[in-house]
Protein backbone atom coordinates (compact mmCIF):
# COMPACT_ATOMS: atom_id res chain seq x y z
CA UNK A 1 0.00 0.00 0.00
CA UNK A 2 1.67 3.23 -1.21
CA UNK A 3 0.94 6.31 0.89
CA UNK A 4 1.67 9.66 -0.77
CA UNK A 5 2.10 12.50 1.70
CA UNK A 6 1.01 15.74 0.04
CA UNK A 7 1.74 19.17 1.42
CA UNK A 8 1.17 22.83 0.61
CA UNK A 9 3.79 24.95 2.31
CA UNK A 10 4.59 28.62 2.66
CA UNK A 11 7.02 29.87 5.30
CA UNK A 12 7.27 26.37 6.72
CA UNK A 13 10.16 27.15 9.04
CA UNK A 14 11.00 25.98 11.62
CA UNK A 15 8.65 22.99 11.22
CA UNK A 16 9.45 21.64 7.78
CA UNK A 17 12.69 19.78 8.54
CA UNK A 18 11.17 18.10 11.62
CA UNK A 19 8.04 17.23 9.65
CA UNK A 20 10.06 15.57 6.90
CA UNK A 21 12.00 13.61 9.52
CA UNK A 22 8.72 12.42 11.05
CA UNK A 23 7.09 11.14 7.85
CA UNK A 24 10.01 10.13 5.62
CA UNK A 25 10.26 6.43 6.49
CA UNK A 26 6.49 5.94 6.18
CA UNK A 27 6.11 7.66 2.82
CA UNK A 28 6.02 6.18 -0.66
CA UNK A 29 6.56 9.78 -1.78
CA UNK A 30 6.33 13.31 -0.38
CA UNK A 31 4.94 15.88 -2.81
CA UNK A 32 5.37 19.49 -1.72
CA UNK A 33 3.81 22.51 -3.41
CA UNK A 34 5.67 25.60 -2.20
CA UNK A 35 3.90 28.88 -2.80
CA UNK A 36 0.76 30.79 -1.93
CA UNK A 37 -2.73 31.65 -3.02
CA UNK A 38 -3.78 35.25 -3.44
CA UNK A 39 -5.21 35.75 0.05
CA UNK A 40 -1.82 34.79 1.52
CA UNK A 41 0.14 37.21 -0.67
CA UNK A 42 0.91 39.39 2.37
CA UNK A 43 3.16 36.60 3.72
CA UNK A 44 5.28 36.14 0.59
CA UNK A 45 8.07 37.61 -1.49
CA UNK A 46 6.66 37.47 -5.02
CA UNK A 47 4.74 34.31 -4.18
CA UNK A 48 7.67 32.54 -2.50
CA UNK A 49 8.37 31.82 1.17
CA UNK A 50 10.12 34.61 3.06
CA UNK A 51 12.13 32.12 5.13
CA UNK A 52 14.45 29.21 4.27
CA UNK A 53 11.68 26.72 3.47
CA UNK A 54 12.84 26.02 -0.10
CA UNK A 55 16.49 25.75 0.89
CA UNK A 56 15.65 23.37 3.76
CA UNK A 57 13.67 21.07 1.45
CA UNK A 58 16.28 21.15 -1.32
CA UNK A 59 19.07 20.35 1.16
CA UNK A 60 17.18 17.57 2.92
CA UNK A 61 18.92 14.19 2.94
CA UNK A 62 16.54 12.49 0.51
CA UNK A 63 18.43 9.19 0.22
CA UNK A 64 15.49 7.32 -1.33
CA UNK A 65 14.48 10.09 -3.74
CA UNK A 66 11.03 10.38 -2.21
CA UNK A 67 10.62 14.17 -2.18
CA UNK A 68 9.25 16.16 -5.11
CA UNK A 69 9.25 19.94 -4.65
CA UNK A 70 7.13 22.06 -7.02
CA UNK A 71 7.67 25.83 -7.09
CA UNK A 72 5.49 27.42 -9.76
CA UNK A 73 5.63 31.14 -10.50
CA UNK A 74 2.84 33.46 -9.44
CA UNK A 75 -0.08 32.86 -7.09
CA UNK A 76 -2.75 30.18 -7.02
CA UNK A 77 -6.33 31.42 -6.98
CA UNK A 78 -7.23 29.50 -3.84
CA UNK A 79 -6.40 26.49 -1.70
CA UNK A 80 -8.35 24.13 -3.97
CA UNK A 81 -6.29 25.07 -7.04
CA UNK A 82 -3.06 24.68 -5.08
CA UNK A 83 -4.07 21.23 -3.81
CA UNK A 84 -5.10 20.09 -7.28
CA UNK A 85 -1.56 20.95 -8.39
CA UNK A 86 -0.02 18.24 -6.22
CA UNK A 87 -2.50 15.63 -7.49
CA UNK A 88 -0.77 15.87 -10.89
CA UNK A 89 2.28 14.13 -9.39
CA UNK A 90 0.70 11.52 -7.10
CA UNK A 91 1.59 7.88 -7.81
CA UNK A 92 0.35 6.33 -4.56
CA UNK A 93 -2.99 4.72 -3.77
CA UNK A 94 -3.53 6.75 -0.59
CA UNK A 95 -3.03 10.50 -0.20
CA UNK A 96 -2.42 12.00 3.22
CA UNK A 97 -2.81 15.76 3.34
CA UNK A 98 -0.42 17.10 5.94
CA UNK A 99 0.73 20.61 6.83
CA UNK A 100 4.23 21.44 8.02
CA UNK A 101 2.97 22.00 11.58
CA UNK A 102 0.79 18.85 11.87
CA UNK A 103 2.46 15.92 13.63
CA UNK A 104 1.41 12.35 14.44
CA UNK A 105 2.80 9.47 16.45
CA UNK A 106 4.60 6.75 14.44
CA UNK A 107 1.87 4.35 15.53
CA UNK A 108 -0.66 6.51 13.70
CA UNK A 109 1.34 6.50 10.47
CA UNK A 110 1.60 2.70 10.66
CA UNK A 111 -2.09 2.34 11.57
CA UNK A 112 -3.19 4.37 8.55
CA UNK A 113 -1.10 2.26 6.18
CA UNK A 114 -2.33 -1.01 7.67
CA UNK A 115 -6.03 -0.12 7.93
CA UNK A 116 -6.25 1.01 4.29
CA UNK A 117 -4.41 -2.10 3.18
CA UNK A 118 -6.65 -4.43 5.17
CA UNK A 119 -9.96 -2.78 4.20
CA UNK A 120 -10.34 -2.16 0.44
CA UNK A 121 -13.67 -0.33 0.99
CA UNK A 122 -12.17 2.28 3.32
CA UNK A 123 -12.07 5.58 1.40
CA UNK A 124 -11.62 8.31 3.98
CA UNK A 125 -10.13 8.87 7.40
CA UNK A 126 -10.50 11.95 9.58
CA UNK A 127 -8.70 13.14 12.69
CA UNK A 128 -9.55 15.09 15.77
CA UNK A 129 -6.72 17.39 16.73
CA UNK A 130 -4.95 19.14 19.56
CA UNK A 131 -4.15 22.75 18.74
CA UNK A 132 -1.15 23.70 20.86
CA UNK A 133 -0.76 27.19 22.25
CA UNK A 134 2.66 28.74 23.13
CA UNK A 135 4.10 25.24 23.64
CA UNK A 136 2.87 21.67 24.02
CA UNK A 137 1.85 22.18 27.66
CA UNK A 138 -1.42 23.84 26.60
CA UNK A 139 -4.03 23.22 23.94
CA UNK A 140 -7.28 24.86 22.87
CA UNK A 141 -10.79 23.61 23.61
CA UNK A 142 -14.02 24.91 22.08
CA UNK A 143 -13.74 24.01 18.42
CA UNK A 144 -16.78 21.74 18.60
CA UNK A 145 -19.16 24.71 18.66
CA UNK A 146 -17.43 26.16 15.57
CA UNK A 147 -17.53 22.86 13.66
CA UNK A 148 -13.75 22.61 13.28
CA UNK A 149 -13.08 19.16 14.68
CA UNK A 150 -12.84 15.84 12.83
CA UNK A 151 -10.92 17.02 9.76
CA UNK A 152 -10.60 14.95 6.58
CA UNK A 153 -6.96 14.04 6.06
CA UNK A 154 -6.39 10.63 4.42
CA UNK A 155 -8.12 9.59 1.19
CA UNK A 156 -8.12 6.60 -1.13
CA UNK A 157 -7.10 8.06 -4.48
CA UNK A 158 -7.82 7.22 -8.11
CA UNK A 159 -6.09 8.84 -11.06
CA UNK A 160 -9.22 10.62 -12.31
CA UNK A 161 -9.92 12.25 -8.94
CA UNK A 162 -9.68 16.00 -8.36
CA UNK A 163 -10.44 18.18 -5.38
CA UNK A 164 -13.92 19.63 -5.71
CA UNK A 165 -13.64 21.30 -2.32
CA UNK A 166 -11.08 21.97 0.39
CA UNK A 167 -13.49 23.15 3.10
CA UNK A 168 -13.70 20.28 3.93
CA UNK A 169 -11.26 18.37 1.68
CA UNK A 170 -13.49 16.45 -0.74
CA UNK A 171 -12.47 14.40 -3.78
CA UNK A 172 -14.60 14.14 -6.88
CA UNK A 173 -14.44 14.28 -10.66
CA UNK A 174 -14.02 16.85 -13.45
CA UNK A 175 -17.80 17.07 -13.94
CA UNK A 176 -18.23 18.21 -10.34
CA UNK A 177 -19.61 14.90 -9.10
CA UNK A 178 -18.45 13.94 -5.62
CA UNK A 179 -16.59 10.70 -5.08
CA UNK A 180 -18.79 8.19 -3.30
CA UNK A 181 -17.41 7.36 0.14
CA UNK A 182 -17.97 3.68 0.84
CA UNK A 183 -16.52 3.72 4.33
CA UNK A 184 -15.07 6.40 6.58
CA UNK A 185 -13.38 6.30 9.98
CA UNK A 186 -14.14 9.37 12.06
CA UNK A 187 -11.83 11.35 14.32
CA UNK A 188 -13.63 10.60 17.61
CA UNK A 189 -13.29 6.87 16.98
CA UNK A 190 -9.56 7.20 16.25
CA UNK A 191 -8.97 9.44 19.24
CA UNK A 192 -9.93 6.61 21.59
CA UNK A 193 -6.75 4.85 20.42
CA UNK A 194 -4.60 8.02 20.64
CA UNK A 195 -4.67 8.60 16.89
CA UNK A 196 -4.97 12.39 16.75
CA UNK A 197 -3.32 15.25 14.93
CA UNK A 198 -0.92 17.27 17.07
CA UNK A 199 -1.12 20.74 15.59
CA UNK A 200 1.51 23.32 16.52
CA UNK A 201 -0.77 26.08 15.37
CA UNK A 202 -0.09 28.99 17.76
CA UNK A 203 3.56 28.88 18.72
CA UNK A 204 5.61 31.62 17.04
CA UNK A 205 4.73 35.29 16.61
CA UNK A 206 5.06 35.57 12.83
CA UNK A 207 3.29 32.24 12.30
CA UNK A 208 0.31 33.62 14.21
CA UNK A 209 0.11 37.05 12.60
CA UNK A 210 0.34 35.56 9.08
CA UNK A 211 -2.42 33.05 9.82
CA UNK A 212 -4.72 35.67 11.34
CA UNK A 213 -4.38 38.01 8.38
CA UNK A 214 -5.30 35.12 6.08
CA UNK A 215 -8.18 33.76 8.15
CA UNK A 216 -9.57 37.27 8.67
CA UNK A 217 -9.63 37.73 4.89
CA UNK A 218 -11.66 34.52 4.55
CA UNK A 219 -14.06 34.43 7.48
CA UNK A 220 -15.97 37.21 9.22
CA UNK A 221 -15.94 35.29 12.52
CA UNK A 222 -12.17 35.68 12.96
CA UNK A 223 -10.98 38.65 15.02
CA UNK A 224 -8.81 41.39 13.59
CA UNK A 225 -5.24 40.33 14.38
CA UNK A 226 -4.11 43.51 16.18
CA UNK A 227 -6.65 43.50 19.03
CA UNK A 228 -6.54 39.73 19.59
CA UNK A 229 -2.74 39.75 19.45
CA UNK A 230 -2.54 42.25 22.30
CA UNK A 231 -5.47 41.20 24.49
CA UNK A 232 -4.93 37.46 24.27
CA UNK A 233 -1.54 36.50 22.84
CA UNK A 234 0.59 39.16 24.54
CA UNK A 235 -1.33 40.15 27.67
CA UNK A 236 -3.51 37.05 28.17
CA UNK A 237 -6.29 39.27 29.50
CA UNK A 238 -9.06 37.72 27.39
CA UNK A 239 -8.99 34.10 28.45
CA UNK A 240 -12.15 33.11 26.56
CA UNK A 241 -10.87 33.84 23.04
CA UNK A 242 -7.56 32.02 22.73
CA UNK A 243 -8.29 30.74 19.20
CA UNK A 244 -9.38 34.17 17.98
CA UNK A 245 -12.82 33.25 16.63
CA UNK A 246 -15.25 36.11 17.16
CA UNK A 247 -18.45 35.23 19.07
CA UNK A 248 -17.16 31.82 20.14
CA UNK A 249 -15.63 30.65 23.40
CA UNK A 250 -12.24 28.99 23.09
CA UNK A 251 -10.28 28.22 26.23
CA UNK A 252 -6.98 26.66 27.28
CA UNK A 253 -6.60 23.21 28.76
CA UNK A 254 -3.45 21.79 30.25
CA UNK A 255 -1.92 19.00 28.18
CA UNK A 256 -0.95 16.02 30.31
CA UNK A 257 -0.38 13.59 27.43
CA UNK A 258 2.75 12.82 25.48
CA UNK A 259 3.44 14.48 22.13
CA UNK A 260 5.11 13.08 18.98
CA UNK A 261 8.89 12.85 19.21
CA UNK A 262 9.76 15.21 16.35
CA UNK A 263 7.46 17.95 17.64
CA UNK A 264 8.98 17.58 21.09
CA UNK A 265 12.47 17.65 19.55
CA UNK A 266 11.68 20.87 17.68
CA UNK A 267 10.77 22.66 20.91
CA UNK A 268 13.81 21.27 22.69
CA UNK A 269 16.06 22.49 19.87
CA UNK A 270 14.45 25.95 19.90
CA UNK A 271 15.00 26.20 23.65
CA UNK A 272 18.66 25.19 23.19
CA UNK A 273 19.17 27.89 20.58
CA UNK A 274 19.70 25.36 17.79
CA UNK A 275 17.01 26.89 15.55
CA UNK A 276 18.26 30.40 14.68
CA UNK A 277 15.62 33.13 14.56
CA UNK A 278 13.02 31.33 16.64
CA UNK A 279 12.22 31.33 20.32
CA UNK A 280 9.29 30.12 22.37
CA UNK A 281 7.25 32.72 24.18
CA UNK A 282 7.45 32.93 27.94
CA UNK A 283 4.39 31.12 29.32
CA UNK A 284 4.48 32.51 32.86
CA UNK A 285 1.11 34.30 32.62
CA UNK A 286 -0.61 31.18 31.29
CA UNK A 287 1.10 28.84 33.75
CA UNK A 288 0.24 31.02 36.77
CA UNK A 289 -3.39 31.21 35.66
CA UNK A 290 -3.77 27.46 35.06
CA UNK A 291 -2.23 26.72 38.46
CA UNK A 292 -4.48 29.25 40.22
CA UNK A 293 -7.70 28.58 42.13
CA UNK A 294 -9.57 30.71 39.56
CA UNK A 295 -8.75 28.40 36.67
CA UNK A 296 -11.40 25.79 37.48
CA UNK A 297 -14.07 28.49 37.77
CA UNK A 298 -13.10 29.97 34.40
CA UNK A 299 -13.10 26.50 32.87
CA UNK A 300 -16.57 25.73 34.29
CA UNK A 301 -17.89 28.98 32.87
CA UNK A 302 -16.35 28.27 29.46
CA UNK A 303 -17.89 24.80 29.27
CA UNK A 304 -21.32 26.04 30.44
CA UNK A 305 -21.80 28.51 27.56
CA UNK A 306 -23.23 25.80 25.29
CA UNK A 307 -26.21 25.59 27.67
CA UNK A 308 -27.35 28.92 26.28
CA UNK A 309 -27.84 27.48 22.79
CA UNK A 310 -28.73 23.88 23.61
CA UNK A 311 -31.67 24.65 25.96
CA UNK A 312 -35.22 25.96 25.28
CA UNK A 313 -35.53 29.75 25.18
CA UNK A 314 -36.54 30.34 28.82
CA UNK A 315 -33.82 28.04 30.11
CA UNK A 316 -31.35 29.72 27.77
CA UNK A 317 -32.18 33.11 29.27
CA UNK A 318 -31.79 31.71 32.75
CA UNK A 319 -28.45 30.14 31.81
CA UNK A 320 -27.33 33.46 30.37
CA UNK A 321 -28.19 35.35 33.58
CA UNK A 322 -26.53 32.78 35.81
CA UNK A 323 -23.32 32.78 33.75
CA UNK A 324 -23.23 36.59 33.74
CA UNK A 325 -23.70 36.81 37.51
CA UNK A 326 -21.10 34.18 38.20
CA UNK A 327 -18.54 35.55 35.77
CA UNK A 328 -18.99 39.15 36.95
CA UNK A 329 -17.69 38.14 40.36
CA UNK A 330 -14.58 36.25 39.28
CA UNK A 331 -13.43 37.15 35.77
CA UNK A 332 -11.17 39.97 34.64
CA UNK A 333 -12.69 42.86 32.71
CA UNK A 334 -11.67 41.87 29.16
CA UNK A 335 -12.60 38.24 29.72
CA UNK A 336 -15.99 39.27 31.15
CA UNK A 337 -16.78 41.73 28.36
CA UNK A 338 -15.93 39.21 25.67
CA UNK A 339 -17.93 36.47 27.42
CA UNK A 340 -20.91 38.82 27.73
CA UNK A 341 -20.63 39.69 24.03
CA UNK A 342 -20.68 36.00 23.05
CA UNK A 343 -23.62 35.25 25.35
CA UNK A 344 -25.69 38.15 24.00
CA UNK A 345 -25.05 36.97 20.45
CA UNK A 346 -26.14 33.45 21.35
CA UNK A 347 -29.28 34.60 23.20
CA UNK A 348 -30.29 36.92 20.34
CA UNK A 349 -29.81 34.08 17.86
CA UNK A 350 -31.94 31.82 20.05
CA UNK A 351 -34.65 34.50 20.35
CA UNK A 352 -34.66 35.10 16.59
CA UNK A 353 -35.06 31.37 15.91
CA UNK A 354 -37.90 31.16 18.43
CA UNK A 355 -39.72 34.09 16.80
CA UNK A 356 -39.31 32.58 13.34
CA UNK A 357 -40.70 29.23 14.50
CA UNK A 358 -43.68 30.84 16.21
CA UNK A 359 -44.48 32.81 13.05
CA UNK A 360 -44.81 29.70 10.88
N, C-alpha and C positions, 0 to 999 in steps of 0.2 A: 504494500500500500504506500504510494508516493504522496507525501504531504508537502505542498508548496506553501511556504510562508510568504505572504505578500504584504508590502508595507508602503504607505505614503509617508514621506518624511520631509520636514522643513525645520531647520535649526534643531537637529536631533541631539546635539550635545547637551549634557554629558552622557546621555543614556545610550547612544547608538552602539558604542563598542561593547558595553555590558549586555545589551540586548542580543547582539550577534553572538557573543559568547554563550548566552543562555539557550539559543535555539539551534546553533550550528549543527550539532551532532544528531539532532532529530529531523533535520530538514532534508528533503530530496533536492530542494532548491530554495533560494531566498531572492525574491524579485523586489527591488526597491525602486520606486519612482520618487526621485528627488525634485522638489519644486513646489509650486503653490497655485492655488486658484485665486481668482481676482479679489475675493473678500479678505485674503490673507496677504495682499500686496504690501501692506504696511510693515510686515515682518521680513521683507526680502531686500536683496540688492539685485535689481533687474530680474526678479523671479527666482533667484538662487538663495540658498541659505547664507545667513550673515556670519555663521560660525564655521567650524572646521568639519562639518558633517561629511561633505564630499571627500575631503582628504582622508578622514578616518576610515570611510568605507573602502576607498581605493587602496589604502595601505593595510587593510585587514589581512591577516594570514589565512587566505582562502586556499588551503592545501588541496581541497577536493573540487575546486572550481564550481562551487555551488551558488555564488553570489552574482547576480546580474543587476547592475546599476544603470538606470535610464535617466538621463538629464536632458529633457527637451527644452528648447528655447521658448520664451514667452510664458503666459499664464494659462492655466486650464480654466474653463468657465465655472466649474463647480467640482465638488468632491466626487460626484458620480462620474464625470468625464475622466478625472484623474485615476479613479479606480478601474475604469474600463481600459485604461492604458496598460495596466499591468496584466490584465487578462490576455493580452496579445502574446505574452511570453510564457504563459503557464503550460507546463507539460505534465504536472501531477494530476492525480485523481481527486485530491482533497485540497481545498484552499483554506488557509487559516489567515484571516485578516488580523494583523497585529501592529500596534503603534510602537514607537521607540520607547515609550514609557510604560508599556503594559508587560508585566512579568508573570510567569507561572512556575509552579513547582515542576521538577522533572517528571514526577509521577503523573502530572496532568498531561504533559506532552506525550508520554507513553500511553496513557489511557486513551487519548484521542485517536492515536494511530491504531490501537488494538480494537477499539469499539467500532470504528468505521470498517475495519477489515473483517470483523466477525459478523457484522450486521449489514448486508448489502442493501437493505431498504432504508437505512439511516441516511438522511439527507442534510440535516441541519443540527447544529449544536450551539447553545447559547450559554453565556456565563453571567452570574452575578459578579459583582466586583467590590473591592475595597478601594476607595479613593483616599489616598494618604495626604496628610496635611502637615506641612513643615518637615516632618520626618515620618518614619514608620511606627512611631509610638501612638499616633492619633489618626483616626479616619472619620469620614463624614457619614452621618446618618440623615435620612429624610428624603432620599431620592424616590422612594416608593410613591409618594404623593405627586411627584412630577412625572412619573412614568419613565424613569431613566434606568431602571434595573433590567436584568435579564437581556443582555445585548447579544445579537447574532454575531458569531465570530467564525465558526468553522462550517464549511459547505462542501457537499459533494458536487463535483464540477464536471460538466460536459463541454466539449469544444464549441458548441453553438450557443453557449450561455453568455449573457451579458448582464451587467447590473442595470436593473430598471429603477432601482431606488437605492439610496444609501441611508435613509432615515425612516425605517431601519434598513440595514443591508439586505437586499432582496434580489435574487437572481431570476432571470426570465429569458425572453427571446427578442429578436429584432422587431417582431411585430407588436411588442408591448405585452404579450401574454406572460403571466407569471409562471415560474417553474412550480410544478406540483410537488409539495412536500409530503413524502410518504410517511416519514417518521422524524420526529424532532425530540431531542433531549433538552429540557429546560434548565435554566440556571439554578433555581431553588433545589432541584433534584441533585444536581452536581455538587452544590455547596455542602450537602450533607456528608460528602466524602472528601471535603476540603479542596475540591476542584473549583477555584475561583480565580478571577483576574485580580492581580495586585497592581493597582494603577497609581503611579507616582505623579499625580496630576497637579498638585499644588505644593511645589517644593522650592523652586528658585524664582527670584523676583521677575526676571525677564520672561521666563516661561509663563508666568501668571498674567502679566500685562499683555503679552501677545495673544494669549487665549481669550482674555476678556474683550479685547478690541474686536476679535473675530466673532465671538459668540454674541456680542452686543449688536453687531451688524446683521446677525441672522435672526435673533429672537428678541421680542420686546420684553420678555420676562427675565432678562439678564440685566443686572445693575450696570450703570455706567462705571467704568473701571476706577476712576479717580476717587469717588466717595467710598466705594467698597474697600479699595486698597488701603485707605487711611483708617476707616472705622473698624474694619475687621482684620485685615492682614497685618497692618502695622501696630495699631493700638489695641486690638482685640477687645473693643468696647461693645460691639454688636455681636453677641455670642449666638444669636439665632439665625445668622445669615452667612455661615462660613463658606457655603458653595457659591454664593453670589446670585442666586435666583430670586428675583423680585417677587414678593407676595407668596413666598414659600419658606417654611421653617427647615433649615438644615443646621445640624448641631454636631459637635465633636464627641466621639467616643474614644475611650482608651483602647489601644490595640494590645491584647495580651497573647496573641498567637504569633507563631513564627512567620517569617517572610522568606521568599525565594532567595537563594544564596547570592545570585548576581546582583539583585537589588540591594541586599544587605552590604555586599562588597563595595558597591558604588558609594554608598553613604560612608562606609569606613574609609575609603580612599579620599573622599572629599574632606572628611575631618582630619585626615593625615596630611592634607595639602598636596596630594598626588594628582589632583585634577585642577590644573591652573585655571583661574578665572571663576571658580565656583566655590561657594561656601553655603553651609546650611544656616538658616536663620536661628537666632537664639529663641528657645521655646520656653523661657522662664515664665512669661505671663500665662501661657496655656497650662504649663505644668502646675503652677501655683493654684490656678483656678480648678483644675481637675482634682487636685488633692485637697481642696477646701470643702468645708461642710456645705457650702452653697451649691456645689456642683450637682448633687442628687436632686435638689429642688429645681434647678434649672432644667435638668434632664427630664424630670417628671412633667414639668410644664411643656417642654418641647414635644414630648410623646402624647400629651393630652390634646393637642390642637386638632388632631383629626376628629375628635368627638364633635367639633363644631360642624363639620360637613357630613359626618356619618349618621347623625341623629335627626329625628323629626324637628321641625322648625322651633317649637317651644323649647325642647330640650337643647337645641343648638344655642338659643339665646341664653338659656341658663348656664350652659357650659362656657359661653363667651364671658358672661359676667363673673363667674367663679374664677376663670383663668385671669381675667383682668385684676380682680381684687387680690388674688394670691401673688401675681407677678408684681403688682405695684409695691408690695411690701418688701420684696427681696431682690428685684432685678435692678441693674444699673439703668440710667436714663436711656441711652441709645438702644440697649436691648429691649427695654420696655416699649419705647416708641415704635420700634420696628415690629415687635410682637403685636402690639395694638393695631398697627396698620394691616398686618396680615389677617388678624381676626376680623376686623371690620370688612375687609374684602370678602372673606369667606361667608360672613353672615349676610352681607348684601347679596352675594350670589345665591345663597340659600333662599333668601326672601324673594328674589326675582323668580327663581324656579317655582316657588310655592304659588306666587301670583299667577304665573303662566299656566300652571296646572289647574288652578281654581277657575281660570277664565275659559277653559275648554268645555 
